[in-house]
Amino acid sequence: MSDPAKTRRHAERVRELVASLVREIKDPRLGMVTVTDARITGDLRDAHVYYTVLGDTTEQASTAAALESAKGMLRTRVGHALGLRHSPSLTFVLDNVLDHAKEIDDLLAAARHRDAEVQRLAAGKQYAGDPDPYKPTEDEDEADERVGAEEKR
């Protein structure tokens, strides 16, 4: 098992290598691919490569098939570039960044709508109690003055 810093460096290098090697794949099924991340196990045997594809689900499916068919070539080239005894096996995972971003945007829009509704309901309303519920009474002021005078003696 290697140290975490070495594992991180190898994962970053795998991401860079796969991103550059994807451009060399001549498969017509391959769409507009962006490699977003790579994670590698501590024993440097398995690597998960996360990618996004610009397009609809059919383009995503055809790109996944193209990456699966080019997996052997990518694994060999990555293994040679990393200089490891055993080339890490590559697993490609579709990273739905756009779907997650749309979901977050929808949640933020709903929160803005609820905030606007609360502001509309709160317009012209007053608090139920005194404006300053922590305002000291005159008895407390006199007691504070008495305590201060006694401490000076």
VMD Tcl script that draws the C-alpha trace (Angstrom):
set ca {
  {0.00 0.00 0.00}
  {1.40 3.39 -0.95}
  {1.14 6.67 0.89}
  {-1.82 9.01 0.21}
  {0.33 11.70 -1.41}
  {1.72 9.20 -3.92}
  {-1.78 7.91 -4.61}
  {-3.05 11.46 -5.23}
  {-0.16 12.18 -7.60}
  {-0.82 8.98 -9.54}
  {-4.55 9.74 -9.72}
  {-3.85 13.22 -11.08}
  {-1.42 11.77 -13.59}
  {-3.98 9.15 -14.68}
  {-6.53 11.94 -15.22}
  {-4.09 13.93 -17.33}
  {-2.97 10.91 -19.35}
  {-6.48 9.65 -20.09}
  {-7.58 13.18 -21.06}
  {-4.74 13.46 -23.55}
  {-5.08 9.89 -24.85}
  {-8.83 10.21 -25.48}
  {-8.00 12.66 -28.27}
  {-6.08 9.90 -30.05}
  {-9.01 7.48 -30.12}
  {-10.30 7.21 -33.68}
  {-13.70 5.74 -32.77}
  {-16.57 7.65 -34.46}
  {-18.85 6.85 -31.50}
  {-16.71 9.02 -29.24}
  {-18.37 12.34 -28.47}
  {-17.16 15.52 -26.83}
  {-15.53 13.98 -23.72}
  {-14.11 15.86 -20.76}
  {-12.24 13.89 -18.11}
  {-13.21 15.51 -14.81}
  {-11.49 13.35 -12.18}
  {-9.63 10.12 -11.54}
  {-9.31 8.14 -8.34}
  {-6.95 5.26 -7.81}
  {-6.89 2.67 -5.06}
  {-4.11 2.58 -2.49}
  {-2.51 -0.48 -4.09}
  {-2.48 1.34 -7.47}
  {-4.32 -1.53 -9.16}
  {-7.74 0.01 -9.93}
  {-8.49 3.48 -11.26}
  {-11.91 5.09 -11.67}
  {-11.96 7.75 -14.36}
  {-14.87 10.22 -14.23}
  {-15.92 11.92 -17.44}
  {-18.69 14.07 -18.89}
  {-20.10 14.06 -22.40}
  {-21.68 16.98 -24.18}
  {-24.96 15.75 -25.66}
  {-28.01 13.66 -24.97}
  {-28.28 10.15 -23.56}
  {-27.63 8.44 -26.90}
  {-24.33 10.29 -27.28}
  {-23.46 9.43 -23.69}
  {-24.18 5.75 -24.32}
  {-22.16 5.67 -27.56}
  {-19.25 7.45 -25.86}
  {-19.35 4.94 -23.00}
  {-19.18 2.11 -25.53}
  {-16.25 3.77 -27.32}
  {-14.35 4.20 -24.06}
  {-14.98 0.60 -23.08}
  {-13.64 -0.62 -26.43}
  {-10.52 1.56 -26.08}
  {-9.95 0.56 -22.45}
  {-7.12 -1.88 -23.27}
  {-5.13 0.67 -25.25}
  {-5.66 3.32 -22.57}
  {-4.66 0.94 -19.78}
  {-1.45 -0.06 -21.55}
  {-0.43 3.52 -22.32}
  {-1.25 4.72 -18.79}
  {0.70 1.83 -17.25}
  {3.78 2.56 -19.36}
  {3.61 6.28 -18.61}
  {3.28 5.72 -14.86}
  {6.11 3.20 -14.80}
  {4.22 0.74 -12.61}
  {4.79 -2.99 -12.58}
  {1.06 -3.64 -13.07}
  {-1.05 -1.29 -15.15}
  {-4.11 -0.11 -13.22}
  {-7.42 -1.40 -14.53}
  {-9.57 1.49 -15.71}
  {-13.23 1.90 -14.91}
  {-15.06 4.74 -16.66}
  {-17.83 6.46 -14.70}
  {-20.17 9.01 -16.27}
  {-20.10 12.16 -14.14}
  {-23.43 13.95 -14.52}
  {-22.17 17.39 -13.59}
  {-24.78 19.15 -15.69}
  {-27.62 17.25 -14.03}
  {-26.25 18.06 -10.58}
  {-25.82 21.73 -11.52}
  {-29.41 21.89 -12.81}
  {-30.68 20.29 -9.60}
  {-28.76 22.82 -7.49}
  {-30.08 25.70 -9.62}
  {-33.65 24.43 -9.14}
  {-33.14 24.20 -5.37}
  {-31.73 27.73 -5.24}
  {-34.65 29.07 -7.29}
  {-37.12 27.39 -4.92}
  {-35.29 28.87 -1.91}
  {-35.38 32.36 -3.48}
  {-39.11 31.94 -4.11}
  {-39.73 30.92 -0.47}
  {-37.61 33.84 0.78}
  {-39.58 36.28 -1.36}
  {-42.83 34.84 0.02}
  {-41.59 35.28 3.61}
  {-40.54 38.86 2.83}
  {-43.97 39.55 1.34}
  {-45.71 38.16 4.43}
  {-43.41 40.06 6.80}
  {-43.92 43.44 5.10}
  {-45.67 45.88 7.45}
  {-45.63 43.49 10.43}
  {-44.26 44.25 13.89}
  {-42.66 42.16 16.58}
  {-45.04 41.01 19.32}
  {-43.05 42.37 22.30}
  {-41.09 45.50 23.09}
  {-38.76 46.73 20.38}
  {-35.82 46.17 22.76}
  {-36.71 43.40 25.20}
  {-33.26 43.62 26.81}
  {-33.58 47.30 27.75}
  {-32.74 47.60 31.43}
  {-35.36 48.98 33.79}
  {-34.61 51.91 36.08}
  {-34.33 49.59 39.10}
  {-31.49 47.70 37.41}
  {-29.71 50.98 36.56}
  {-29.86 52.11 40.20}
  {-28.60 48.71 41.40}
  {-25.67 48.87 38.96}
  {-24.77 52.37 40.21}
  {-24.94 51.20 43.83}
  {-22.68 48.21 43.15}
  {-20.21 50.42 41.30}
  {-20.12 52.90 44.19}
  {-19.53 50.15 46.75}
  {-16.66 48.70 44.71}
  {-14.89 52.08 44.63}
  {-14.77 52.23 48.47}
}
mol new
graphics top color blue
foreach p $ca { graphics top sphere $p radius 0.5 }
foreach p [lrange $ca 0 end-1] q [lrange $ca 1 end] { graphics top cylinder $p $q radius 0.2 }
display resetview
